Amino acid sequence: IQDGYWYREVQIHNMQQGDVRAAPRAFPWTLYPPAVLKTHLFTPINDPDGKRIGGWVVGFKLHWLSQFLSGLRMDGDCMSVGCFSFIVERETGHLLATSDPSIAVLTNDDTTN
């Protein structure tokens, strides 16, 4: 997904002032190192007359979720069998985050998908 994709979503859904949407999926982001999975939240910006003149986007790099998961404390029987926690995107089945740093969550570095 290339930069500006989020604004296409603003236009397609004819978002109005105060509307907020999330990107329909997580995507690889390699524009600035390190390469990470990322998702966006976006909202339109209107002029005083109510005309849409742009948008505001917030990106969330999903590697922070892996950092959070790796800090979770897993005790007892769980640790004796080598368990770990993970988050999977339901729609695509892509692994978004894991508590095990040896498991790669970004295998496709193409931002045009």
N, C-alpha and C positions, 0 to 999 in steps of 0.2 A: 504494500500500500504506500503510495507516494504522498509526500506532504501536500496538503490541500484536499485530500480525500474527505476529510471531515466536513469541509465547506460544501462539497457536493451533497452530503447527507442533509445539511441545513436546507439546501435548495429543494432536494427531492421531497422532503417531508414538509416543505413550506412552514418551517418553524417560525413561531411568533415570539415576541418579546416575553421572556420568562420561561420559555420552553428549554429543557435540557435533555439531551440524548447521549447515550453511550455508543461507542463504535460497536458494530454488530459482531466483531470478533477481535481477538488479540492478533498481533502481527509482529514479524521480525523488524527490528529497527537497528540499522547499521550506520545511519548518517553520522552519529557521534559515537566514538568508542566508549565503553565496550558494547558489542552487539548484544541486544537484549530483546525480549518480548515486551510489547508495549500495548496499551490501549488508551483511548481518548474519551473524554467527556467534552461536549461542546454546546454552545448556546449562541444565538444570533445577537448582534449588536445593531440597534436601530437609532436613527437620528431623532431629534425632537418631534418631527412630524410623523414618526412611526415607520419610516421607510427603512428596510433592512440595508445596512451599509457594510456589513462585515460579520465577523464572528469571533468568539473567544474560545480557545481550546486549552484544555488541561490534559497533559499526558501523564500516564502512570507507568513507570517501568516495573515490570512484574518480577524482576530479580529481587526486589525488596521483599516480596512474599517469601522467596526461598530463604532469605536472610532471617525473616521472622520465624519460619518453620524450623530452621536449623537451631534456633534458640529455645524451642519448646523442650520441656523436660519430659522424657519418656522413661518411666520406672518399671521395675519388677519384671514380670514375665515377658513383657513386650521387648525389652532390651535383650533378653536371653535368646530370642529368636531372630534378632536383627531387624526389627521393624523400623519403618520410617513413615512420615506423613507426606502427602502430595495433594496437588490441586490439578484437576483435568478440566479443560473446557468441554462442556457437555456436548455442544453442537458438532465439534470437529474431532474430539478425542485427543487433542493436543495436550501434552504435558506442559503446564504453565509454571509450576513451582514444586520443589521438593525439599525436604529437610536434609537429604543426602547430597552434599556438594560434588560427589563423584558422578552423579547422574546429570548428563547434559540436558538442558531444557530448550536450547536453541540449536537446531540442527540445520535450519534453512536461513541463510543470511540474505535472501533476495527480498528487498523491500517493495517489489512491484507486485507481489501476490495479493 
